[in-house]
């Protein structure tokens, strides 16, 4: 794992933009795995303003709340439309997204797994880091799931997503569809952004702790091409 300590969140976002933009310029047919949340917003703003050619790229987002349609204001699809998809020349047919409102979650997860494999797998997977060490919605627990699956969200994870639901954690869905750790570890390159003092414990655990399902991000220690961008606050541990 390559670890880069940046001055602050803005610096880490700029560095992440540089890495993603360079990857897309080098490989116009790049398959990108993309996160949501507040961490990548500044990176998305830079990508949207950079005039990059997205026409041949493919994207697959990590996760989506169960029960939410793509047009729901709290959905991750609505978030991505606002911050990136509506601002670049990426055709809707080249956007991979889980349908939170799918009637059968198991069939939807299987469809998504197949779509990623048919696209040739994820070339560059961009990740955020939960304060409890989760990535995507792969939460800490006694076991981890390899394929895309329906996950039960921890209270802290729901609280972190409350900004999408009027700052009311009770309105955040209790379950979500997410790619599993198998897809995370199969990505040919991984780029994680973790900033802020609230992430310091998780950063320390993922980089220097044991490989454990209690910290899903710790499994990135075995990935052959993982880059971690942290600011000084997140690097405190």
Secondary structure, 3 states (H helix, E strand, C coil): CEEEEECCHHHHHHHHHHHHHHHHHHCCCCEEEECCCCCCHHHHHHHHHCCCCCCCCEEEECEEECCCCCCCCCCHHHHHHHHCHHHCCCCHHHEECCCCCCCCHHHHHHHHHHHHHHCCCCCEEEECCCCCCCECCECCCCCCCCCCEEEECCHHHHHHCHHHHCCCHHHCCCEEEECCHHHHHHCCEEEEEECCHHHHHHHHHHHHCCCECCEHHHHHHHCCCEEEEEECCHHHC
